[in-house]
Amino acid sequence: MSDEANQDETSDAELEEGLEKKKFSGKKMILIIVPVLLLLVGGGAAYMFMGGEEHSEEVALDEHGNPVVPLDENAEVTELLFYDIEPMLVNLTSAGGKSAYLKLSVTLEVDKQSSFEELEVNLPRIIDNFQVYLRELRLEDINGSAGMFRLKEELLIRVNETIYPTRVNDVLFKEMLING
């Protein structure tokens, strides 16, 4: 009996030791793996933030200290151009029977003369798309800075869809008045 009891105690001790090792090894793995992963992720983020490899090329500067970029002979010369759209007055959708109006003046930013000409040709379509979209707005849709940002993005999407493949870079608000 004593051999059998001794064997039971030994197997119980081995079992407990095995469980302790298993728990310890899992904790140890976590304590090693987590900091290594954090270092890798942090290093990758730092690399991306710093812009990857540093370029050791020297850049020629003009008399004002601005970098001089050589132009490609085949590239179209770009300049920043602004196209004003006449003010629009739109009756907004209202729930309580109370009339609300939006007066909006915008400027479109383009970077090529050809884009400027494309805007002039498609101006009636652009204004129509703006009017249809603005007519469906409610006061709640354009309240606050988030509402203005959404309005700006929607107008930009609509003008770019109208004049595709030409592209407008930005829609700039000149005037935005809400009566309601």
Secondary structure by P-SEA (a helix, b strand, c coil): caaaaaaaaaaaaaaaaaaaaaaaaaaaaaacaaaaaaaaaaaaaaaaaaccccccbbbbbcccccbbbbbcccccbbbbbbbbccbbbbbccccccbbbbbbbbbbbbbccaaaaaaaaaaaaaaaaaaaaaaaaccccccccaaaaaaaaaaaaaaaaaaaccccccbbbbcbbbbcc
